[in-house]
Amino acid sequence: MSTPTLGLHSIEEYRPLVGAEVVDRILGKAAKLQDFTIVNVSSTQYGGGVAEILSRSLC
Amino acid sequence: MNAIGIETGWRVIEGRPEFFAFTKELHNGLQGGVVDVTEEKRRAYEQILFENSLRMHLEHDVVIVHDPQALPLVQHYQRSGPWFWCCHVDLSTPDPVVWDFLESLIERYDAAIFSLPEYAQNLRLPSALSCRRSIILDDQQGA
């Protein structure tokens, strides 16, 4: 049974889906942006495509 | 993003149901629907975003605003970095009245990001990016 969460996913969960090469490339790029601060602004926390994208990318 | 060292936040704007009814109209208008954009509705929409700006502190390196609902926020901040507008809707045939209203707001951003190149219209922006040419994820850019 799955554990209820806010829908956050770790990048490591994508490794079997997209392959190690893709995940490692993203991690390599992220290394250049350490301590960089980003903020997203949207209109809803639940429902809709934007909320789906953000809840999965912020983790 | 946070787990890999990029400090990333998410703010959600607030508004009354009539505000979101109007932003839904704008959303539909951008996708080609015919909508009734009155001066009164426009003023109320801009006022709600101004009020949101008073309690929402955005001092990050990058601010990414998604879709039309929060577009006017960009007018109310001293920018400490670039502001991006990320558009998730089909902009290929927007309603002309809605487009006239929103175009000048979109052009206050440093860049806009679209799902497809043909959605970018003829915006006067420093940079209009499609997701296929994302500044961070595309290897071709050497980022």
N, CA and C atoms of all chains as a GROMACS GRO file, in nm:
protein
  606
    1MET      N    1   0.085  -0.120   0.000
    1MET     CA    2   0.000   0.000   0.000
    1MET      C    3   0.088   0.124   0.000
    2SER      N    4   0.054   0.223  -0.083
    2SER     CA    5   0.137   0.342  -0.090
    2SER      C    6   0.110   0.434   0.029
    3THR      N    7   0.214   0.509   0.067
    3THR     CA    8   0.202   0.602   0.179
    3THR      C    9   0.148   0.735   0.128
    4PRO      N   10   0.045   0.789   0.194
    4PRO     CA   11  -0.006   0.920   0.149
    4PRO      C   12   0.099   1.029   0.167
    5THR      N   13   0.122   1.108   0.064
    5THR     CA   14   0.217   1.218   0.073
    5THR      C   15   0.158   1.337  -0.001
    6LEU      N   16   0.234   1.447  -0.004
    6LEU     CA   17   0.193   1.563  -0.082
    6LEU      C   18   0.224   1.544  -0.230
    7GLY      N   19   0.279   1.432  -0.265
    7GLY     CA   20   0.310   1.406  -0.405
    7GLY      C   21   0.454   1.439  -0.440
    8LEU      N   22   0.538   1.460  -0.339
    8LEU     CA   23   0.677   1.493  -0.366
    8LEU      C   24   0.753   1.365  -0.403
    9HIS      N   25   0.843   1.379  -0.499
    9HIS     CA   26   0.919   1.264  -0.544
    9HIS      C   27   1.068   1.299  -0.543
   10SER      N   28   1.149   1.203  -0.507
   10SER     CA   29   1.294   1.221  -0.515
   10SER      C   30   1.339   1.194  -0.658
   11ILE      N   31   1.444   1.264  -0.701
   11ILE     CA   32   1.496   1.241  -0.836
   11ILE      C   33   1.543   1.096  -0.851
   12GLU      N   34   1.584   1.036  -0.740
   12GLU     CA   35   1.633   0.898  -0.748
   12GLU      C   36   1.522   0.802  -0.792
   13GLU      N   37   1.397   0.838  -0.766
   13GLU     CA   38   1.286   0.751  -0.808
   13GLU      C   39   1.272   0.746  -0.960
   14TYR      N   40   1.333   0.843  -1.028
   14TYR     CA   41   1.324   0.846  -1.174
   14TYR      C   42   1.434   0.762  -1.240
   15ARG      N   43   1.533   0.721  -1.161
   15ARG     CA   44   1.648   0.650  -1.219
   15ARG      C   45   1.606   0.526  -1.297
   16PRO      N   46   1.517   0.439  -1.240
   16PRO     CA   47   1.476   0.322  -1.319
   16PRO      C   48   1.388   0.356  -1.438
   17LEU      N   49   1.329   0.474  -1.436
   17LEU     CA   50   1.236   0.512  -1.544
   17LEU      C   51   1.307   0.577  -1.663
   18VAL      N   52   1.401   0.667  -1.632
   18VAL     CA   53   1.465   0.742  -1.741
   18VAL      C   54   1.611   0.703  -1.762
   19GLY      N   55   1.664   0.625  -1.669
   19GLY     CA   56   1.802   0.580  -1.683
   19GLY      C   57   1.899   0.662  -1.601
   20ALA      N   58   2.007   0.600  -1.564
   20ALA     CA   59   2.108   0.663  -1.478
   20ALA      C   60   2.173   0.782  -1.548
   21GLU      N   61   2.190   0.770  -1.679
   21GLU     CA   62   2.261   0.876  -1.751
   21GLU      C   63   2.187   1.010  -1.740
   22VAL      N   64   2.055   1.005  -1.756
   22VAL     CA   65   1.975   1.128  -1.749
   22VAL      C   66   1.981   1.187  -1.609
   23VAL      N   67   1.963   1.102  -1.510
   23VAL     CA   68   1.963   1.151  -1.371
   23VAL      C   69   2.100   1.209  -1.336
   24ASP      N   70   2.206   1.140  -1.376
   24ASP     CA   71   2.341   1.190  -1.344
   24ASP      C   72   2.371   1.321  -1.415
   25ARG      N   73   2.316   1.338  -1.536
   25ARG     CA   74   2.337   1.464  -1.609
   25ARG      C   75   2.268   1.580  -1.536
   26ILE      N   76   2.147   1.554  -1.488
   26ILE     CA   77   2.076   1.657  -1.412
   26ILE      C   78   2.150   1.691  -1.283
   27LEU      N   79   2.200   1.589  -1.215
   27LEU     CA   80   2.274   1.613  -1.090
   27LEU      C   81   2.401   1.694  -1.118
   28GLY      N   82   2.463   1.665  -1.230
   28GLY     CA   83   2.585   1.739  -1.267
   28GLY      C   84   2.556   1.886  -1.291
   29LYS      N   85   2.443   1.914  -1.355
   29LYS     CA   86   2.405   2.053  -1.380
   29LYS      C   87   2.364   2.122  -1.251
   30ALA      N   88   2.296   2.049  -1.165
   30ALA     CA   89   2.253   2.108  -1.037
   30ALA      C   90   2.374   2.146  -0.952
   31ALA      N   91   2.481   2.072  -0.967
   31ALA     CA   92   2.601   2.100  -0.886
   31ALA      C   93   2.654   2.241  -0.912
   32LYS      N   94   2.627   2.292  -1.033
   32LYS     CA   95   2.674   2.428  -1.066
   32LYS      C   96   2.582   2.535  -1.007
   33LEU      N   97   2.469   2.495  -0.956
   33LEU     CA   98   2.370   2.591  -0.908
   33LEU      C   99   2.345   2.578  -0.757
   34GLN      N  100   2.442   2.526  -0.686
   34GLN     CA  101   2.425   2.508  -0.542
   34GLN      C  102   2.400   2.642  -0.474
   35ASP      N  103   2.304   2.643  -0.384
   35ASP     CA  104   2.266   2.762  -0.306
   35ASP      C  105   2.195   2.868  -0.389
   36PHE      N  106   2.168   2.837  -0.514
   36PHE     CA  107   2.086   2.923  -0.598
   36PHE      C  108   1.944   2.920  -0.542
   37THR      N  109   1.876   3.034  -0.540
   37THR     CA  110   1.739   3.033  -0.487
   37THR      C  111   1.638   3.065  -0.597
   38ILE      N  112   1.534   2.984  -0.602
   38ILE     CA  113   1.428   2.998  -0.702
   38ILE      C  114   1.295   2.998  -0.630
   39VAL      N  115   1.202   3.079  -0.677
   39VAL     CA  116   1.066   3.068  -0.623
   39VAL      C  117   0.967   3.060  -0.738
   40ASN      N  118   0.871   2.970  -0.724
   40ASN     CA  119   0.762   2.957  -0.820
   40ASN      C  120   0.637   3.022  -0.761
   41VAL      N  121   0.558   3.085  -0.847
   41VAL     CA  122   0.431   3.143  -0.804
   41VAL      C  123   0.321   3.085  -0.893
   42SER      N  124   0.219   3.029  -0.829
   42SER     CA  125   0.107   2.975  -0.908
   42SER      C  126  -0.023   3.005  -0.834
   43SER      N  127  -0.133   2.956  -0.890
   43SER     CA  128  -0.263   2.995  -0.837
   43SER      C  129  -0.329   2.888  -0.751
   44THR      N  130  -0.274   2.770  -0.748
   44THR     CA  131  -0.337   2.667  -0.666
   44THR      C  132  -0.236   2.561  -0.625
   45GLN      N  133  -0.256   2.509  -0.504
   45GLN     CA  134  -0.164   2.408  -0.454
   45GLN      C  135  -0.206   2.267  -0.495
   46TYR      N  136  -0.336   2.251  -0.523
   46TYR     CA  137  -0.386   2.119  -0.561
   46TYR      C  138  -0.467   2.129  -0.690
   47GLY      N  139  -0.457   2.028  -0.772
   47GLY     CA  140  -0.537   2.026  -0.894
   47GLY      C  141  -0.472   2.106  -1.004
   48GLY      N  142  -0.480   2.056  -1.125
   48GLY     CA  143  -0.424   2.128  -1.238
   48GLY      C  144  -0.281   2.086  -1.267
   49GLY      N  145  -0.241   2.111  -1.391
   49GLY     CA  146  -0.110   2.067  -1.437
   49GLY      C  147   0.006   2.135  -1.368
   50VAL      N  148  -0.008   2.265  -1.340
   50VAL     CA  149   0.103   2.337  -1.277
   50VAL      C  150   0.131   2.280  -1.137
   51ALA      N  151   0.026   2.257  -1.061
   51ALA     CA  152   0.044   2.201  -0.927
   51ALA      C  153   0.108   2.062  -0.936
   52GLU      N  154   0.070   1.986  -1.036
   52GLU     CA  155   0.130   1.852  -1.055
   52GLU      C  156   0.281   1.866  -1.081
   53ILE      N  157   0.316   1.958  -1.168
   53ILE     CA  158   0.458   1.975  -1.203
   53ILE      C  159   0.538   2.022  -1.081
   54LEU      N  160   0.484   2.124  -1.013
   54LEU     CA  161   0.561   2.182  -0.901
   54LEU      C  162   0.574   2.085  -0.785
   55SER      N  163   0.465   2.013  -0.754
   55SER     CA  164   0.473   1.924  -0.638
   55SER      C  165   0.576   1.813  -0.662
   56ARG      N  166   0.601   1.780  -0.786
   56ARG     CA  167   0.697   1.676  -0.815
   56ARG      C  168   0.839   1.729  -0.835
   57SER      N  169   0.852   1.855  -0.867
   57SER     CA  170   0.987   1.906  -0.897
   57SER      C  171   1.053   1.973  -0.776
   58LEU      N  172   0.976   2.007  -0.675
   58LEU     CA  173   1.036   2.082  -0.563
   58LEU      C  174   1.114   1.997  -0.465
   59CYS      N  175   1.087   1.868  -0.460
   59CYS     CA  176   1.148   1.782  -0.359
   59CYS      C  177   1.299   1.787  -0.364
   60MET      N  178   1.432   1.948  -0.659
   60MET     CA  179   1.521   2.064  -0.670
   60MET      C  180   1.594   2.090  -0.537
   61ASN      N  181   1.518   2.091  -0.429
   61ASN     CA  182   1.580   2.117  -0.298
   61ASN      C  183   1.677   2.006  -0.258
   62ALA      N  184   1.639   1.882  -0.288
   62ALA     CA  185   1.724   1.769  -0.249
   62ALA      C  186   1.856   1.769  -0.324
   63ILE      N  187   1.859   1.836  -0.440
   63ILE     CA  188   1.985   1.839  -0.516
   63ILE      C  189   2.052   1.976  -0.504
   64GLY      N  190   2.015   2.051  -0.403
   64GLY     CA  191   2.090   2.170  -0.365
   64GLY      C  192   2.045   2.302  -0.425
   65ILE      N  193   1.935   2.300  -0.500
   65ILE     CA  194   1.882   2.426  -0.555
   65ILE      C  195   1.762   2.464  -0.469
   66GLU      N  196   1.780   2.570  -0.391
   66GLU     CA  197   1.678   2.609  -0.293
   66GLU      C  198   1.555   2.663  -0.367
   67THR      N  199   1.448   2.586  -0.366
   67THR     CA  200   1.332   2.618  -0.449
   67THR      C  201   1.205   2.626  -0.366
   68GLY      N  202   1.135   2.736  -0.378
   68GLY     CA  203   1.012   2.755  -0.303
   68GLY      C  204   0.891   2.764  -0.395
   69TRP      N  205   0.776   2.771  -0.333
   69TRP     CA  206   0.650   2.775  -0.409
   69TRP      C  207   0.551   2.861  -0.330
   70ARG      N  208   0.506   2.968  -0.391
   70ARG     CA  209   0.406   3.054  -0.329
   70ARG      C  210   0.276   3.042  -0.408
   71VAL      N  211   0.166   3.048  -0.338
   71VAL     CA  212   0.034   3.037  -0.402
   71VAL      C  213  -0.042   3.166  -0.376
   72ILE      N  214  -0.093   3.228  -0.481
   72ILE     CA  215  -0.168   3.353  -0.463
   72ILE      C  216  -0.307   3.324  -0.406
   73GLU      N  217  -0.363   3.426  -0.343
   73GLU     CA  218  -0.496   3.412  -0.286
   73GLU      C  219  -0.592   3.507  -0.356
   74GLY      N  220  -0.719   3.469  -0.357
   74GLY     CA  221  -0.820   3.556  -0.416
   74GLY      C  222  -0.958   3.501  -0.390
   75ARG      N  223  -1.057   3.587  -0.404
   75ARG     CA  224  -1.196   3.544  -0.384
   75ARG      C  225  -1.240   3.466  -0.508
   76PRO      N  226  -1.353   3.392  -0.494
   76PRO     CA  227  -1.401   3.313  -0.608
   76PRO      C  228  -1.420   3.394  -0.736
   77GLU      N  229  -1.464   3.521  -0.724
   77GLU     CA  230  -1.485   3.601  -0.845
   77GLU      C  231  -1.352   3.634  -0.914
   78PHE      N  232  -1.246   3.644  -0.834
   78PHE     CA  233  -1.113   3.664  -0.892
   78PHE      C  234  -1.075   3.543  -0.979
   79PHE      N  235  -1.094   3.424  -0.922
   79PHE     CA  236  -1.056   3.304  -0.997
   79PHE      C  237  -1.152   3.279  -1.114
   80ALA      N  238  -1.276   3.327  -1.103
   80ALA     CA  239  -1.367   3.316  -1.217
   80ALA      C  240  -1.312   3.400  -1.333
   81PHE      N  241  -1.258   3.519  -1.300
   81PHE     CA  242  -1.204   3.605  -1.405
   81PHE      C  243  -1.074   3.548  -1.462
   82THR      N  244  -0.988   3.493  -1.375
   82THR     CA  245  -0.863   3.436  -1.429
   82THR      C  246  -0.893   3.314  -1.517
   83LYS      N  247  -1.003   3.244  -1.484
   83LYS     CA  248  -1.043   3.133  -1.572
   83LYS      C  249  -1.086   3.186  -1.708
   84GLU      N  250  -1.153   3.302  -1.708
   84GLU     CA  251  -1.190   3.364  -1.835
   84GLU      C  252  -1.065   3.403  -1.915
   85LEU      N  253  -0.966   3.459  -1.846
   85LEU     CA  254  -0.842   3.496  -1.914
   85LEU      C  255  -0.776   3.372  -1.973
   86HIS      N  256  -0.774   3.268  -1.894
   86HIS     CA  257  -0.715   3.140  -1.936
   86HIS      C  258  -0.785   3.090  -2.063
   87ASN      N  259  -0.918   3.093  -2.063
   87ASN     CA  260  -0.994   3.048  -2.179
   87ASN      C  261  -0.969   3.140  -2.299
   88GLY      N  262  -0.961   3.271  -2.271
   88GLY     CA  263  -0.936   3.367  -2.378
   88GLY      C  264  -0.800   3.347  -2.444
   89LEU      N  265  -0.700   3.314  -2.364
   89LEU     CA  266  -0.567   3.288  -2.421
   89LEU      C  267  -0.570   3.167  -2.512
   90GLN      N  268  -0.661   3.074  -2.482
   90GLN     CA  269  -0.669   2.953  -2.566
   90GLN      C  270  -0.774   2.967  -2.676
   91GLY      N  271  -0.816   3.091  -2.703
   91GLY     CA  272  -0.902   3.114  -2.818
   91GLY      C  273  -1.049   3.135  -2.787
   92GLY      N  274  -1.091   3.119  -2.661
   92GLY     CA  275  -1.231   3.141  -2.625
   92GLY      C  276  -1.266   3.289  -2.629
   93VAL      N  277  -1.393   3.319  -2.655
   93VAL     CA  278  -1.438   3.458  -2.655
   93VAL      C  279  -1.486   3.492  -2.514
   94VAL      N  280  -1.428   3.594  -2.455
   94VAL     CA  281  -1.461   3.627  -2.316
   94VAL      C  282  -1.493   3.775  -2.302
   95ASP      N  283  -1.555   3.810  -2.190
   95ASP     CA  284  -1.598   3.947  -2.166
   95ASP      C  285  -1.505   4.011  -2.064
   96VAL      N  286  -1.406   4.085  -2.111
   96VAL     CA  287  -1.308   4.149  -2.022
   96VAL      C  288  -1.351   4.294  -2.000
   97THR      N  289  -1.418   4.319  -1.888
   97THR     CA  290  -1.462   4.456  -1.861
   97THR      C  291  -1.354   4.531  -1.782
   98GLU      N  292  -1.362   4.663  -1.787
   98GLU     CA  293  -1.267   4.746  -1.712
   98GLU      C  294  -1.276   4.716  -1.562
   99GLU      N  295  -1.397   4.695  -1.515
   99GLU     CA  296  -1.417   4.665  -1.373
   99GLU      C  297  -1.347   4.535  -1.333
  100LYS      N  298  -1.363   4.432  -1.415
  100LYS     CA  299  -1.298   4.304  -1.385
  100LYS      C  300  -1.146   4.316  -1.390
  101ARG      N  301  -1.097   4.394  -1.486
  101ARG     CA  302  -0.951   4.411  -1.497
  101ARG      C  303  -0.895   4.481  -1.374
  102ARG      N  304  -0.966   4.585  -1.331
  102ARG     CA  305  -0.918   4.660  -1.213
  102ARG      C  306  -0.918   4.571  -1.090
  103ALA      N  307  -1.024   4.490  -1.073
  103ALA     CA  308  -1.033   4.401  -0.957
  103ALA      C  309  -0.920   4.298  -0.960
  104TYR      N  310  -0.893   4.244  -1.078
  104TYR     CA  311  -0.785   4.146  -1.097
  104TYR      C  312  -0.651   4.206  -1.057
  105GLU      N  313  -0.623   4.327  -1.106
  105GLU     CA  314  -0.494   4.390  -1.075
  105GLU      C  315  -0.484   4.426  -0.927
  106GLN      N  316  -0.595   4.466  -0.868
  106GLN     CA  317  -0.594   4.501  -0.726
  106GLN      C  318  -0.563   4.378  -0.640
  107ILE      N  319  -0.622   4.264  -0.674
  107ILE     CA  320  -0.596   4.141  -0.597
  107ILE      C  321  -0.449   4.103  -0.604
  108LEU      N  322  -0.388   4.118  -0.722
  108LEU     CA  323  -0.246   4.085  -0.734
  108LEU      C  324  -0.159   4.183  -0.657
  109PHE      N  325  -0.200   4.310  -0.656
  109PHE     CA  326  -0.126   4.409  -0.575
  109PHE      C  327  -0.131   4.370  -0.428
  110GLU      N  328  -0.249   4.331  -0.382
  110GLU     CA  329  -0.263   4.291  -0.241
  110GLU      C  330  -0.181   4.166  -0.212
  111ASN      N  331  -0.176   4.073  -0.305
  111ASN     CA  332  -0.091   3.955  -0.287
  111ASN      C  333   0.057   3.995  -0.275
  112SER      N  334   0.096   4.095  -0.353
  112SER     CA  335   0.238   4.134  -0.352
  112SER      C  336   0.279   4.193  -0.217
  113LEU      N  337   0.186   4.252  -0.146
  113LEU     CA  338   0.219   4.314  -0.017
  113LEU      C  339   0.260   4.211   0.088
  114ARG      N  340   0.209   4.090   0.075
  114ARG     CA  341   0.240   3.989   0.177
  114ARG      C  342   0.327   3.876   0.123
  115MET      N  343   0.372   3.889   0.001
  115MET     CA  344   0.452   3.782  -0.060
  115MET      C  345   0.590   3.836  -0.093
  116HIS      N  346   0.689   3.797  -0.016
  116HIS     CA  347   0.824   3.852  -0.034
  116HIS      C  348   0.903   3.762  -0.130
  117LEU      N  349   0.941   3.818  -0.242
  117LEU     CA  350   1.008   3.741  -0.346
  117LEU      C  351   1.146   3.801  -0.372
  118GLU      N  352   1.243   3.756  -0.294
  118GLU     CA  353   1.379   3.811  -0.308
  118GLU      C  354   1.476   3.702  -0.352
  119HIS      N  355   1.429   3.613  -0.434
  119HIS     CA  356   1.509   3.499  -0.478
  119HIS      C  357   1.594   3.536  -0.600
  120ASP      N  358   1.687   3.448  -0.634
  120ASP     CA  359   1.771   3.472  -0.752
  120ASP      C  360   1.686   3.471  -0.879
  121VAL      N  361   1.586   3.384  -0.882
  121VAL     CA  362   1.497   3.374  -0.998
  121VAL      C  363   1.353   3.361  -0.949
  122VAL      N  364   1.262   3.432  -1.014
  122VAL     CA  365   1.119   3.417  -0.984
  122VAL      C  366   1.052   3.361  -1.110
  123ILE      N  367   0.974   3.253  -1.092
  123ILE     CA  368   0.903   3.192  -1.204
  123ILE      C  369   0.753   3.199  -1.176
  124VAL      N  370   0.683   3.276  -1.258
  124VAL     CA  371   0.538   3.290  -1.243
  124VAL      C  372   0.471   3.199  -1.347
  125HIS      N  373   0.376   3.117  -1.300
  125HIS     CA  374   0.313   3.020  -1.389
  125HIS      C  375   0.174   3.066  -1.431
  126ASP      N  376   0.150   3.065  -1.562
  126ASP     CA  377   0.018   3.091  -1.620
  126ASP      C  378  -0.033   3.234  -1.592
  127PRO      N  379  -0.151   3.270  -1.644
  127PRO     CA  380  -0.190   3.412  -1.640
  127PRO      C  381  -0.238   3.464  -1.504
  128GLN      N  382  -0.273   3.374  -1.413
  128GLN     CA  383  -0.338   3.421  -1.290
  128GLN      C  384  -0.256   3.525  -1.215
  129ALA      N  385  -0.126   3.506  -1.205
  129ALA     CA  386  -0.043   3.596  -1.125
  129ALA      C  387   0.043   3.691  -1.209
  130LEU      N  388   0.015   3.701  -1.336
  130LEU     CA  389   0.098   3.783  -1.426
  130LEU      C  390   0.130   3.923  -1.374
  131PRO      N  391   0.030   3.999  -1.322
  131PRO     CA  392   0.059   4.138  -1.283
  131PRO      C  393   0.155   4.153  -1.165
  132LEU      N  394   0.186   4.046  -1.094
  132LEU     CA  395   0.276   4.059  -0.979
  132LEU      C  396   0.406   4.129  -1.015
  133VAL      N  397   0.455   4.105  -1.135
  133VAL     CA  398   0.586   4.156  -1.176
  133VAL      C  399   0.596   4.308  -1.164
  134GLN      N  400   0.482   4.375  -1.166
  134GLN     CA  401   0.483   4.522  -1.158
  134GLN      C  402   0.516   4.575  -1.020
  135HIS      N  403   0.510   4.490  -0.919
  135HIS     CA  404   0.511   4.539  -0.782
  135HIS      C  405   0.638   4.508  -0.703
  136TYR      N  406   0.742   4.463  -0.771
  136TYR     CA  407   0.864   4.425  -0.698
  136TYR      C  408   0.988   4.497  -0.752
  137GLN      N  409   1.081   4.523  -0.661
  137GLN     CA  410   1.216   4.560  -0.700
  137GLN      C  411   1.286   4.427  -0.729
  138ARG      N  412   1.322   4.402  -0.852
  138ARG     CA  413   1.375   4.270  -0.886
  138ARG      C  414   1.519   4.253  -0.840
  139SER      N  415   1.545   4.140  -0.776
  139SER     CA  416   1.683   4.108  -0.740
  139SER      C  417   1.744   4.011  -0.840
  140GLY      N  418   1.664   3.962  -0.935
  140GLY     CA  419   1.712   3.871  -1.038
  140GLY      C  420   1.608   3.865  -1.146
  141PRO      N  421   1.628   3.778  -1.245
  141PRO     CA  422   1.532   3.770  -1.355
  141PRO      C  423   1.398   3.711  -1.314
  142TRP      N  424   1.294   3.757  -1.382
  142TRP     CA  425   1.159   3.703  -1.365
  142TRP      C  426   1.121   3.632  -1.494
  143PHE      N  427   1.075   3.507  -1.480
  143PHE     CA  428   1.031   3.430  -1.596
  143PHE      C  429   0.880   3.410  -1.588
  144TRP      N  430   0.815   3.417  -1.704
  144TRP     CA  431   0.675   3.376  -1.711
  144TRP      C  432   0.669   3.242  -1.780
  145CYS      N  433   0.616   3.141  -1.711
  145CYS     CA  434   0.606   3.006  -1.766
  145CYS      C  435   0.461   2.982  -1.807
  146CYS      N  436   0.440   2.970  -1.937
  146CYS     CA  437   0.305   2.960  -1.991
  146CYS      C  438   0.274   2.814  -2.022
  147HIS      N  439   0.168   2.762  -1.963
  147HIS     CA  440   0.133   2.621  -1.984
  147HIS      C  441   0.011   2.605  -2.074
  148VAL      N  442  -0.033   2.714  -2.137
  148VAL     CA  443  -0.153   2.704  -2.221
  148VAL      C  444  -0.117   2.725  -2.368
  149ASP      N  445  -0.211   2.685  -2.455
  149ASP     CA  446  -0.194   2.699  -2.600
  149ASP      C  447  -0.220   2.845  -2.638
  150LEU      N  448  -0.116   2.914  -2.679
  150LEU     CA  449  -0.127   3.057  -2.712
  150LEU      C  450  -0.131   3.082  -2.862
  151SER      N  451  -0.162   2.980  -2.940
  151SER     CA  452  -0.150   2.998  -3.084
  151SER      C  453  -0.257   3.091  -3.141
  152THR      N  454  -0.378   3.092  -3.083
  152THR     CA  455  -0.484   3.181  -3.135
  152THR      C  456  -0.559   3.248  -3.020
  153PRO      N  457  -0.493   3.338  -2.946
  153PRO     CA  458  -0.561   3.401  -2.832
  153PRO      C  459  -0.670   3.498  -2.876
  154ASP      N  460  -0.770   3.517  -2.790
  154ASP     CA  461  -0.871   3.620  -2.812
  154ASP      C  462  -0.800   3.756  -2.816
  155PRO      N  463  -0.825   3.840  -2.918
  155PRO     CA  464  -0.752   3.966  -2.932
  155PRO      C  465  -0.766   4.060  -2.812
  156VAL      N  466  -0.884   4.064  -2.750
  156VAL     CA  467  -0.904   4.154  -2.636
  156VAL      C  468  -0.820   4.107  -2.517
  157VAL      N  469  -0.822   3.978  -2.492
  157VAL     CA  470  -0.743   3.923  -2.381
  157VAL      C  471  -0.594   3.944  -2.409
  158TRP      N  472  -0.557   3.920  -2.533
  158TRP     CA  473  -0.414   3.934  -2.567
  158TRP      C  474  -0.368   4.079  -2.552
  159ASP      N  475  -0.451   4.174  -2.595
  159ASP     CA  476  -0.416   4.316  -2.579
  159ASP      C  477  -0.392   4.351  -2.433
  160PHE      N  478  -0.474   4.294  -2.347
  160PHE     CA  479  -0.463   4.322  -2.204
  160PHE      C  480  -0.336   4.258  -2.145
  161LEU      N  481  -0.310   4.133  -2.179
  161LEU     CA  482  -0.202   4.060  -2.112
  161LEU      C  483  -0.064   4.079  -2.176
  162GLU      N  484  -0.062   4.117  -2.302
  162GLU     CA  485   0.067   4.125  -2.372
  162GLU      C  486   0.165   4.220  -2.302
  163SER      N  487   0.115   4.336  -2.261
  163SER     CA  488   0.206   4.433  -2.200
  163SER      C  489   0.256   4.384  -2.064
  164LEU      N  490   0.174   4.302  -1.996
  164LEU     CA  491   0.219   4.245  -1.868
  164LEU      C  492   0.327   4.139  -1.893
  165ILE      N  493   0.304   4.054  -1.994
  165ILE     CA  494   0.402   3.949  -2.026
  165ILE      C  495   0.536   4.013  -2.063
  166GLU      N  496   0.529   4.126  -2.133
  166GLU     CA  497   0.653   4.188  -2.180
  166GLU      C  498   0.732   4.258  -2.068
  167ARG      N  499   0.678   4.260  -1.950
  167ARG     CA  500   0.755   4.311  -1.837
  167ARG      C  501   0.852   4.205  -1.782
  168TYR      N  502   0.835   4.081  -1.826
  168TYR     CA  503   0.921   3.972  -1.779
  168TYR      C  504   1.052   3.970  -1.858
  169ASP      N  505   1.152   3.905  -1.799
  169ASP     CA  506   1.281   3.894  -1.865
  169ASP      C  507   1.280   3.783  -1.970
  170ALA      N  508   1.196   3.684  -1.948
  170ALA     CA  509   1.186   3.574  -2.044
  170ALA      C  510   1.052   3.506  -2.025
  171ALA      N  511   1.006   3.440  -2.131
  171ALA     CA  512   0.884   3.360  -2.121
  171ALA      C  513   0.916   3.220  -2.173
  172ILE      N  514   0.853   3.122  -2.110
  172ILE     CA  515   0.880   2.982  -2.145
  172ILE      C  516   0.749   2.921  -2.193
  173PHE      N  517   0.753   2.857  -2.310
  173PHE     CA  518   0.633   2.799  -2.371
  173PHE      C  519   0.653   2.651  -2.397
  174SER      N  520   0.540   2.581  -2.411
  174SER     CA  521   0.548   2.437  -2.438
  174SER      C  522   0.589   2.410  -2.582
  175LEU      N  523   0.553   2.500  -2.673
  175LEU     CA  524   0.588   2.483  -2.813
  175LEU      C  525   0.632   2.618  -2.870
  176PRO      N  526   0.725   2.619  -2.965
  176PRO     CA  527   0.772   2.747  -3.022
  176PRO      C  528   0.659   2.830  -3.081
  177GLU      N  529   0.558   2.766  -3.141
  177GLU     CA  530   0.452   2.844  -3.206
  177GLU      C  531   0.360   2.914  -3.108
  178TYR      N  532   0.374   2.888  -2.979
  178TYR     CA  533   0.293   2.958  -2.880
  178TYR      C  534   0.353   3.094  -2.842
  179ALA      N  535   0.472   3.122  -2.888
  179ALA     CA  536   0.546   3.239  -2.837
  179ALA      C  537   0.494   3.371  -2.892
  180GLN      N  538   0.408   3.370  -2.995
  180GLN     CA  539   0.359   3.495  -3.054
  180GLN      C  540   0.478   3.582  -3.095
  181ASN      N  541   0.455   3.713  -3.104
  181ASN     CA  542   0.566   3.803  -3.139
  181ASN      C  543   0.601   3.891  -3.020
  182LEU      N  544   0.619   3.829  -2.908
  182LEU     CA  545   0.645   3.905  -2.786
  182LEU      C  546   0.779   3.977  -2.792
  183ARG      N  547   0.779   4.098  -2.736
  183ARG     CA  548   0.905   4.172  -2.728
  183ARG      C  549   0.967   4.146  -2.591
  184LEU      N  550   1.044   4.038  -2.586
  184LEU     CA  551   1.108   3.995  -2.462
  184LEU      C  552   1.256   3.971  -2.490
  185PRO      N  553   1.339   3.986  -2.386
  185PRO     CA  554   1.480   3.952  -2.407
  185PRO      C  555   1.495   3.807  -2.454
  186SER      N  556   1.406   3.720  -2.406
  186SER     CA  557   1.421   3.580  -2.443
  186SER      C  558   1.287   3.508  -2.435
  187ALA      N  559   1.248   3.441  -2.542
  187ALA     CA  560   1.129   3.356  -2.540
  187ALA      C  561   1.176   3.214  -2.566
  188LEU      N  562   1.157   3.130  -2.469
  188LEU     CA  563   1.214   2.995  -2.474
  188LEU      C  564   1.104   2.891  -2.486
  189SER      N  565   1.126   2.792  -2.566
  189SER     CA  566   1.035   2.678  -2.563
  189SER      C  567   1.097   2.572  -2.472
  190CYS      N  568   1.014   2.482  -2.424
  190CYS     CA  569   1.066   2.382  -2.331
  190CYS      C  570   1.176   2.297  -2.396
  191ARG      N  571   1.171   2.285  -2.527
  191ARG     CA  572   1.273   2.204  -2.594
  191ARG      C  573   1.409   2.273  -2.590
  192ARG      N  574   1.410   2.402  -2.560
  192ARG     CA  575   1.538   2.473  -2.556
  192ARG      C  576   1.554   2.538  -2.419
  193SER      N  577   1.517   2.466  -2.318
  193SER     CA  578   1.526   2.517  -2.182
  193SER      C  579   1.668   2.558  -2.149
  194ILE      N  580   1.683   2.666  -2.074
  194ILE     CA  581   1.817   2.717  -2.045
  194ILE      C  582   1.897   2.625  -1.955
  195ILE      N  583   1.830   2.543  -1.879
  195ILE     CA  584   1.904   2.459  -1.784
  195ILE      C  585   1.916   2.315  -1.833
  196LEU      N  586   1.812   2.264  -1.894
  196LEU     CA  587   1.811   2.120  -1.920
  196LEU      C  588   1.867   2.080  -2.055
  197ASP      N  589   1.881   2.174  -2.146
  197ASP     CA  590   1.923   2.137  -2.280
  197ASP      C  591   2.076   2.132  -2.291
  198ASP      N  592   2.127   2.016  -2.326
  198ASP     CA  593   2.272   2.000  -2.340
  198ASP      C  594   2.329   2.089  -2.450
  199GLN      N  595   2.245   2.117  -2.553
  199GLN     CA  596   2.295   2.196  -2.665
  199GLN      C  597   2.339   2.336  -2.620
  200GLN      N  598   2.278   2.382  -2.512
  200GLN     CA  599   2.312   2.516  -2.463
  200GLN      C  600   2.439   2.514  -2.378
  201GLY      N  601   2.488   2.394  -2.347
  201GLY     CA  602   2.609   2.382  -2.266
  201GLY      C  603   2.590   2.426  -2.123
  202ALA      N  604   2.466   2.425  -2.077
  202ALA     CA  605   2.439   2.472  -1.940
  202ALA      C  606   2.483   2.368  -1.838
   0.00000   0.00000   0.00000
